Amino acid sequence: MGIKLGEADTIVFTEGNIFVRVGETVRDKDVYLVQPIGLYPNKEFVEILFWMDAFKRASANSVTAIIPYFGYAKGDKKDEPRVSIRARVCAECIELAGADRIVTMDLHSPQIQGFFKKPVDHLYALPVLCEYIKSLGLENLIVVSPDAGFTKQARKFASYLGVPVAIGDKTRTGHDEQAEVLEILGDVNGRNVLVVDDFSITGGTLTTLAEELKRRGAGRILVTLSHILLNEQALAKIAESPIEMVIGTDTVYNPYIKGANKIKIVSVAPLFAEAIDRIHKRESVSPLFSAVPKKVVDYNGVLK
């Protein structure tokens, strides 16, 4: 955006207590706080709440929470007795702490927007990721969804790229992050495959799916993830798997991927910058939902 980053301090004391302080006047200013709820969700979520409160108490005109990755998004429903709808709790807390608007990317479930009473701008990584895929010049490509739940979004990837789609039949019996791929609906024999998903933590589904795709005669296997949450064990699995490359965005700071040969990061920072600029100028954000702005292309030279 070509502007100076605001001055701020965050201190985490030895027992885990968090202290935040605004380092300059924000009276009557429109503030945009950038903080994903990522690899350290509890700390980062609480930090967002404290920042909202600090800005409001410092008489900011408005506070917009830029949350590139909304970490508790998987807790979007009450699908068994005596459980919390965690995404709703987080949404309500962020609003009560003082957020006037929320900007995020690729929520695990779009209905989470309804948990907020304040406006939510929901950006998509799809155009940015697809433009990078196009630059690779892959022929005879097919898009594969790892499960039925991501099929609708997988079809959008397929439509953008002009290729067919196949669907993985995945089951998960508990909360242990272990899933089993039972079947693949669609013919992948002799085709290059693009597996699409919003995020992965353990890499278990991706590697199991990749092995099954290879067994069924697939050619090159690439993966796109909106959010890279892969840990060291997951990266080791991917390194030994048939997956050729994992393309993701920089919505989450992940120190584990440094030096990982199979990981390619495409930045969405300019996309969020464009959204902030449009919000500040009271312009529509919806044009960013389906097209890649020139700023994104220039920032990620590979997309040229």
C-alpha positions in Angstrom: 0.0 0.0 0.0 3.0 2.2 0.3 2.3 3.4 3.8 4.1 3.0 7.1 3.2 0.2 9.4 1.7 1.4 12.7 3.8 1.3 15.9 2.8 -1.3 18.3 4.2 -3.6 21.1 3.2 -7.1 22.1 4.8 -8.7 25.2 4.2 -12.3 26.2 5.2 -12.8 29.8 6.8 -16.0 31.1 3.5 -17.5 32.4 1.8 -16.8 29.0 0.1 -13.5 29.9 -0.2 -11.2 26.9 0.3 -7.4 27.0 -0.4 -5.1 24.0 0.2 -1.4 23.6 -0.5 1.0 20.7 2.7 3.1 20.1 1.1 6.1 18.4 -2.1 8.1 18.5 -5.1 6.5 16.7 -7.7 9.0 17.8 -10.4 9.4 15.1 -8.4 7.1 12.7 -9.6 4.0 10.9 -7.4 1.2 12.1 -6.8 -2.1 10.3 -5.3 -4.9 12.5 -3.7 -7.8 10.6 -3.6 -11.0 12.7 -4.4 -14.5 11.6 -5.6 -17.2 14.0 -3.1 -19.7 12.8 -0.5 -22.0 14.3 -0.9 -20.6 17.8 -4.7 -20.1 17.8 -5.3 -19.5 21.5 -2.6 -16.9 21.8 -3.5 -15.1 18.5 -7.2 -15.1 19.2 -6.7 -13.5 22.6 -4.3 -11.0 21.2 -6.9 -9.9 18.7 -9.4 -9.3 21.5 -6.8 -7.2 23.4 -6.0 -5.1 20.3 -9.6 -4.4 19.6 -10.1 -3.2 23.1 -6.9 -1.1 23.1 -7.8 0.7 19.8 -11.4 1.4 21.0 -10.1 2.8 24.3 -7.7 4.9 22.4 -10.7 6.5 20.6 -10.1 5.0 17.1 -12.9 5.9 14.7 -13.2 2.4 13.4 -11.3 -0.9 13.8 -11.3 -3.5 11.1 -10.0 -7.0 11.9 -8.0 -8.4 9.0 -7.9 -12.2 9.9 -6.4 -13.9 6.8 -7.0 -17.3 8.4 -9.8 -17.8 10.9 -8.4 -20.7 12.9 -11.5 -21.9 14.7 -13.6 -22.1 11.5 -13.9 -25.9 11.7 -16.0 -25.5 14.8 -18.9 -24.3 12.8 -21.7 -26.6 13.9 -23.1 -28.7 16.8 -22.9 -32.1 15.2 -22.7 -34.1 18.4 -24.0 -33.6 22.0 -22.4 -31.3 24.5 -19.9 -29.5 22.2 -19.3 -25.8 21.7 -19.8 -24.1 18.3 -16.3 -22.6 18.6 -16.4 -20.4 15.5 -19.6 -18.6 16.8 -18.0 -18.0 20.2 -14.9 -16.5 18.5 -17.0 -14.3 16.2 -19.1 -12.9 19.1 -16.0 -12.2 21.2 -14.2 -10.3 18.4 -17.3 -8.2 17.9 -17.8 -7.5 21.6 -14.2 -6.5 21.9 -14.7 -3.7 19.4 -14.3 -4.9 15.8 -16.5 -2.9 13.3 -15.7 -5.0 10.3 -13.9 -8.3 9.5 -11.9 -9.3 6.5 -10.9 -12.9 6.0 -10.0 -15.4 3.4 -11.4 -18.9 2.5 -13.4 -19.7 5.6 -13.7 -23.5 6.1 -17.5 -22.9 6.0 -19.0 -19.8 4.3 -21.9 -19.7 6.8 -19.5 -18.6 9.5 -20.1 -15.1 8.1 -23.6 -15.4 9.6 -22.0 -15.7 13.1 -21.0 -12.1 12.9 -23.5 -9.2 13.1 -20.9 -6.8 11.7 -20.0 -6.7 8.0 -17.7 -9.5 6.8 -15.6 -9.3 3.5 -14.8 -12.9 2.5 -11.9 -13.0 0.0 -10.9 -16.0 -2.1 -7.5 -17.4 -2.9 -8.8 -19.3 -5.9 -8.0 -16.7 -8.6 -4.5 -16.2 -7.4 -3.8 -20.0 -7.1 -5.4 -20.7 -10.4 -3.4 -18.1 -12.2 -0.2 -19.7 -10.9 -1.4 -23.1 -12.0 -2.1 -21.7 -15.5 1.5 -20.4 -15.6 2.8 -24.0 -15.3 1.2 -25.1 -18.6 -0.1 -28.4 -17.4 -1.9 -30.5 -20.0 -4.7 -33.1 -19.6 -5.4 -31.7 -16.1 -8.2 -32.8 -13.7 -9.1 -31.1 -10.4 -9.7 -33.5 -7.5 -11.6 -32.7 -4.3 -10.3 -34.7 -1.3 -13.9 -35.1 0.0 -17.5 -34.4 -0.8 -17.5 -31.3 1.5 -15.1 -29.4 -0.7 -16.8 -30.4 -4.0 -18.5 -27.1 -4.6 -15.3 -25.2 -4.3 -13.4 -27.8 -6.4 -15.9 -27.2 -9.2 -15.1 -23.5 -9.1 -11.4 -24.3 -9.5 -12.3 -26.7 -12.4 -14.5 -24.0 -14.0 -11.8 -21.3 -13.7 -9.2 -23.7 -15.3 -11.6 -25.2 -17.8 -10.9 -28.8 -16.8 -13.0 -31.7 -15.3 -13.4 -32.6 -11.7 -13.2 -35.8 -9.6 -14.1 -36.4 -6.0 -12.5 -38.3 -3.2 -14.7 -40.2 -0.7 -13.1 -39.6 2.7 -14.2 -40.7 6.1 -13.1 -39.5 9.6 -14.2 -41.5 12.6 -12.9 -39.2 15.4 -11.1 -35.9 16.3 -7.6 -37.4 15.8 -7.0 -35.6 12.5 -6.7 -39.1 10.8 -8.9 -39.7 7.7 -9.3 -42.6 5.3 -9.8 -42.3 1.6 -12.3 -44.9 0.5 -13.0 -44.2 -3.1 -12.3 -41.7 -6.0 -15.3 -40.8 -8.1 -14.0 -40.0 -11.6 -11.3 -41.2 -14.0 -7.8 -39.9 -13.3 -5.9 -42.5 -15.4 -3.3 -40.8 -17.5 -4.2 -37.3 -16.2 -2.2 -34.7 -14.3 -4.0 -34.0 -11.1 -4.6 -30.8 -9.1 -5.9 -31.7 -5.6 -7.6 -28.6 -4.0 -8.4 -28.0 -0.3 -8.6 -25.0 2.1 -5.9 -26.2 4.5 -4.0 -29.2 5.9 -2.3 -29.8 9.2 -0.9 -33.4 9.2 -0.9 -33.9 5.5 -2.5 -37.4 6.1 -5.4 -37.0 3.7 -3.3 -35.4 1.0 -0.6 -38.1 1.0 -3.1 -41.0 1.2 -5.1 -39.5 -1.6 -1.9 -39.0 -3.7 -1.0 -42.6 -3.3 -4.4 -43.7 -4.3 -4.3 -41.4 -7.3 -1.0 -42.9 -8.4 -2.4 -46.4 -8.0 -5.2 -45.4 -10.4 -2.7 -44.2 -13.0 -2.5 -40.5 -12.4 0.5 -38.5 -13.8 1.9 -35.5 -12.0 0.1 -34.6 -8.7 0.0 -31.1 -7.4 -1.9 -29.6 -4.4 -3.2 -26.2 -3.7 -4.0 -25.0 -0.2 -5.4 -21.7 0.8 -3.7 -21.9 4.2 -0.4 -23.7 4.9 -0.6 -25.1 8.4 1.7 -28.1 7.8 3.9 -29.1 10.6 7.3 -30.9 10.5 5.8 -34.4 10.4 3.4 -33.4 7.6 6.2 -31.9 5.5 8.2 -35.2 5.9 5.2 -37.2 4.7 4.7 -34.9 1.7 8.5 -35.1 0.9 8.2 -38.9 0.7 4.8 -38.9 -1.2 4.0 -38.8 -4.9 3.0 -35.1 -4.5 5.2 -33.0 -6.7 4.3 -29.6 -5.3 2.1 -27.9 -2.7 1.1 -24.4 -3.7 -0.3 -22.2 -1.0 -0.6 -18.6 0.2 1.0 -16.6 3.0 -2.1 -16.1 5.1 -0.3 -17.9 8.0 3.2 -17.4 9.1 4.7 -20.9 9.1 8.4 -21.3 10.1 8.3 -25.1 9.3 8.1 -24.6 5.6 11.3 -22.7 5.3 13.6 -24.7 3.0 10.8 -27.2 2.1 11.5 -28.0 -1.5 7.9 -29.1 -2.4 6.2 -25.9 -1.0 5.5 -22.9 -3.2 4.1 -19.8 -1.7 2.1 -17.2 -3.7 1.4 -14.0 -1.8 -2.1 -12.7 -1.1 -0.7 -9.6 0.7 -1.5 -7.3 -2.3 -5.0 -8.8 -2.5 -5.7 -7.8 1.2 -4.0 -4.4 0.6 -6.4 -3.8 -2.3 -9.4 -4.8 -0.1 -8.2 -2.4 2.7 -7.8 0.4 0.1 -11.4 -0.2 -1.2 -12.9 -0.4 2.2 -11.2 2.8 3.2 -12.4 4.6 0.1 -15.9 3.2 0.6 -15.7 1.2 -2.7 -17.0 -2.2 -3.6 -14.8 -5.2 -2.6 -16.8 -7.7 -4.7 -14.6 -7.3 -7.9 -11.8 -9.0 -5.9 -13.8 -12.2 -5.5 -13.3 -13.4 -9.1 -10.4 -11.6 -10.7 -6.7 -11.1 -9.9 -5.8 -7.4 -9.6 -2.7 -6.1 -11.4 -1.1 -5.4 -8.0 -1.2 -9.1 -7.2 0.3 -10.0 -10.5 3.1 -7.5 -10.2 3.9 -8.5 -6.6 4.0 -12.2 -7.6 6.2 -11.9 -10.6 5.6 -15.5 -11.5 2.0 -14.7 -12.4 3.1 -12.3 -15.2 
